[in-house]
C-alpha cells in the first residue's frame, strides 16, 4: 500500500534511533497520514486522519 512512498523523519525524533516517519505525498493523494517506525521500515504502518495527525503534532510540541 505504501510501497514507493517517500518517507520523512520527524524533526522531533531523538538521536538514539527513536524516529517516527510520515509520508506527506501520500496524504495529498489518499487523504490519510501514514506513520511508521524508522527502525522497522518493513513493519506496520499506522494510518490516521489529518486531523488526528495535527493533534499528535500539537501534543508533541506541548511536551518538547
Buried (B, 14 or more C-beta within 10 A) or exposed (E): EEEEBEBEEBEEBEEEEEBBBBBEEBBEEBEBBBBBBBEEEEEEBBBBEEEBBEEBBEEBEEEE
